[in-house]
Every structure is written in structure tokens, then in C-alpha cells.
């Protein structure tokens, strides 16, 4: 009886140790969830369709990023072209104003320069540019806003100079070498610029009211 009991005890103990996952006698058996995960991972790796789908998704993301960058570059180029075109228009208008001022000075022989205050000089010059005296009110408002009719007025930000606020002021040299100090020279240039770009002082004044500049 003693021998039988000892054998049974050893058998029971051995069975418990084999069944226990924490037994020091051998490694723990993998859980069912771990086995399932391993099978799923292996299936994914072995599935060409899944790999192809992932690759296509990555390529689609790369393509979308490329298109977005290209759109940004195109927008930048368009903005640069618009800025260049605007600068070219301004340069052409200023060049035309210089030519108009030169023609006006030539037509008067450079000698028939009105005298008086800057406003009186401008009023006297209106007719030579083909405008009636009714345009003077708009011109007065325009240059009141631009320079206060001060022949040495200088914009501290842009550097625009004189009664018509030419930018740069040296452009008024086309109307006379004394452009820095002579109101008549500045007014002649300014009226030529208005005629070429806007047609009349009232049109220039309307543009100035709408945009803040002319």
C-alpha cells in the first residue's frame, strides 16, 4: 500500500506540473490569441493582394502631395507674372506721361509758364491739356490728398516726390531740369501723367478715392 500511494502521488504531482503554465519544468504553451495573431500576420505577408493595395495607397498619397506642390508652384508663378505685368503697365504709363509732358513743354515753347500759386498755375494749364476749368475741383482734391500742393513733399515710405508725388521724383526731369523746386514743372509733368493714364483729373480723383492711389 505504501508503494502504491507513493506512485500515485508522483503521478498527480507530475500531471499538475505539466498542466501548469508557470511550471519551471518547461516553457509555457502559447495562448490562442497569440496563435491567431501569428496566423493573421503570416496570412497578410503571404497575401499579394493586400501588399498591392498598400503599395497603391502609398503611391496615391505621393501623387496627391506632388499635385499639391505643383499647384502651389503654379499659383506662385501666376502671381509673379501678374506682378510683372502690373509693373510693366506702370512703367509704360510713366514713360507715356514723360512723353506727354515733353510734348506739352514743346508745344508751349517752354516759355509760356503761368505764374502764381501752384493752384493758379494748374488752373491756367488745364486748357493746354484739353480740359475745361470744371476739372480743377477734382485736381485740387487729388493733389490736396497727395501732397497738399507742396513742391517738396516727400513720401517717407515710398519716396514719391513733389506736388504730383512722382515715383521716383526724377521722372519729372522730362518736364524740366528744375523739377525739384519749380511747381510749374511738377504740375506740367503731373497733368501729362493724368492725361495719359486716366484721361481727366476727375477720373484720376475717382481712382484715388477707390484705391488710395493714382
C-alpha positions in Angstrom: 0.0 0.0 0.0 2.8 2.4 0.8 4.4 1.8 -2.6 1.1 2.3 -4.5 0.4 5.6 -2.7 3.9 7.0 -3.5 3.4 6.2 -7.2 0.0 7.9 -7.3 1.4 10.9 -5.5 4.2 11.2 -8.0 1.8 10.9 -10.9 -0.5 13.5 -9.6 2.3 15.9 -9.0 3.7 15.3 -12.4 0.3 15.9 -14.0 -0.1 19.2 -12.2 3.3 20.4 -13.1 2.8 19.6 -16.8 -0.6 21.4 -16.8 0.6 24.5 -15.1 1.8 27.4 -17.4 4.1 28.7 -14.6 5.9 25.3 -14.1 9.7 25.6 -14.1 9.9 22.3 -15.7 9.2 23.6 -19.3 8.1 26.6 -21.5 4.6 27.9 -21.3 2.3 27.0 -24.1 1.3 29.9 -26.4 -2.1 31.4 -25.9 -4.9 31.0 -28.5 -4.9 34.8 -29.2 -1.1 34.8 -29.9 -1.5 31.9 -32.3 -4.3 33.7 -34.1 -2.2 36.9 -34.4 0.7 34.9 -35.8 -1.6 33.3 -38.3 -3.1 36.7 -39.4 0.3 38.3 -39.8 1.6 35.3 -41.8 -1.6 35.5 -44.0 -1.1 39.2 -44.6 2.5 38.7 -45.6 1.6 35.8 -47.9 -1.3 37.8 -49.5 -0.1 39.6 -52.7 -3.4 41.4 -53.0 -3.0 43.1 -49.6 0.5 44.1 -50.4 -0.6 45.6 -53.7 -3.4 47.6 -52.0 -0.9 49.0 -49.5 1.5 49.9 -52.3 -1.3 51.6 -54.3 -2.3 53.6 -51.2 1.2 54.8 -50.7 1.6 55.8 -54.4 -1.7 57.6 -54.3 -0.6 59.7 -51.3 2.7 60.5 -53.0 0.8 61.6 -56.1 -1.5 63.8 -54.1 1.4 65.5 -52.4 3.1 66.0 -55.8 0.0 67.6 -57.3 -0.5 69.9 -54.3 3.1 71.1 -54.6 2.7 71.6 -58.3 -0.5 73.7 -57.7 1.4 75.8 -55.2 4.2 76.4 -57.7 1.8 77.3 -60.4 0.0 79.8 -58.2 3.3 81.4 -57.3 4.3 81.6 -61.0 0.9 83.2 -61.8 1.3 85.8 -59.1 4.8 86.6 -60.3 3.5 87.0 -63.8 0.7 89.3 -62.7 3.1 91.4 -60.6 5.5 91.7 -63.6 2.6 92.7 -65.9 1.4 95.4 -63.5 5.0 96.7 -63.1 5.3 96.8 -66.9 2.0 98.7 -67.2 3.1 101.2 -64.6 6.4 101.7 -66.3 4.7 102.2 -69.7 2.2 104.7 -68.2 5.0 106.7 -66.6 7.0 106.7 -69.8 3.9 107.9 -71.7 3.5 110.6 -69.1 7.0 111.8 -69.6 6.5 111.9 -73.4 3.2 113.8 -72.9 4.9 116.3 -70.6 7.7 116.8 -73.1 5.2 117.4 -75.9 3.3 119.8 -73.7 6.5 121.7 -73.0 7.4 121.7 -76.7 4.0 123.0 -77.7 4.3 126.0 -75.4 7.9 126.6 -76.4 8.9 126.2 -72.8 8.3 130.0 -72.2 4.6 130.3 -71.6 4.7 129.3 -67.9 1.9 130.6 -65.8 2.8 132.4 -62.5 1.1 132.5 -59.2 0.4 129.9 -56.6 0.6 126.2 -57.5 -3.2 126.1 -57.8 -3.3 129.1 -60.0 -0.6 127.6 -62.2 -2.5 124.3 -62.5 -5.8 126.2 -63.3 -4.0 128.1 -66.1 -2.6 124.9 -67.6 -5.8 122.9 -67.8 -6.7 124.3 -71.2 -3.4 123.2 -72.8 -4.3 119.6 -71.9 -7.8 119.9 -73.4 -9.7 120.2 -70.1 -12.3 122.7 -69.0 -12.0 124.6 -65.8 -14.6 122.4 -64.2 -11.9 119.7 -63.9 -9.9 121.9 -61.5 -12.0 120.9 -58.4 -11.1 117.2 -58.9 -7.4 118.1 -59.4 -7.4 120.3 -56.3 -8.9 117.4 -54.2 -6.4 114.9 -55.8 -3.3 116.9 -55.0 -4.6 118.1 -51.7 -4.7 114.4 -50.7 -1.4 113.5 -52.3 0.9 116.3 -51.3 -1.0 119.4 -50.1 0.3 121.1 -53.2 3.8 121.2 -51.6 6.5 121.1 -54.3 9.0 119.5 -51.8 6.6 116.9 -50.3 8.3 113.5 -49.9 6.5 110.3 -49.0 8.6 108.8 -46.2 7.6 105.2 -47.2 7.8 105.2 -51.0 9.9 108.2 -51.7 7.4 109.7 -54.1 8.1 113.4 -54.5 6.6 116.8 -55.3 3.1 118.0 -55.9 2.0 115.1 -58.1 4.0 112.6 -56.0 6.1 111.2 -58.9 7.9 108.0 -58.1 10.7 108.5 -58.3 10.7 112.2 -58.4 13.5 112.3 -61.0 10.9 111.3 -63.6 9.7 114.9 -63.6 13.0 115.9 -65.2 11.4 115.2 -68.5 9.3 118.3 -67.9 12.2 120.5 -66.8 15.6 120.4 -65.2 14.2 122.4 -62.2 11.7 119.6 -61.3 12.9 119.5 -57.7 11.8 123.1 -56.8 9.6 124.5 -59.6 5.9 123.9 -59.1 5.1 124.7 -62.7 7.5 121.9 -63.9 6.0 119.4 -61.5 2.4 120.4 -62.4 3.1 120.1 -66.1 4.5 116.6 -65.6 1.6 115.6 -63.3 -1.0 116.8 -65.7 0.7 114.9 -68.5 0.6 111.8 -66.4 -3.1 112.2 -65.6 -4.0 112.7 -69.2 -2.1 109.7 -70.4 -3.2 107.3 -67.6 -6.7 108.4 -66.6 -7.9 110.9 -69.3 -9.0 113.6 -66.9 -8.3 114.9 -63.3 -11.8 113.8 -62.2 -11.2 110.2 -63.4 -7.8 110.2 -61.6 -9.6 111.5 -58.4 -12.2 108.8 -58.6 -9.5 106.2 -58.9 -7.6 107.7 -55.9 -10.8 107.6 -53.8 -11.4 103.9 -54.7 -7.9 102.6 -54.3 -5.9 105.2 -52.2 -3.5 106.0 -55.0 -3.5 107.2 -58.6 
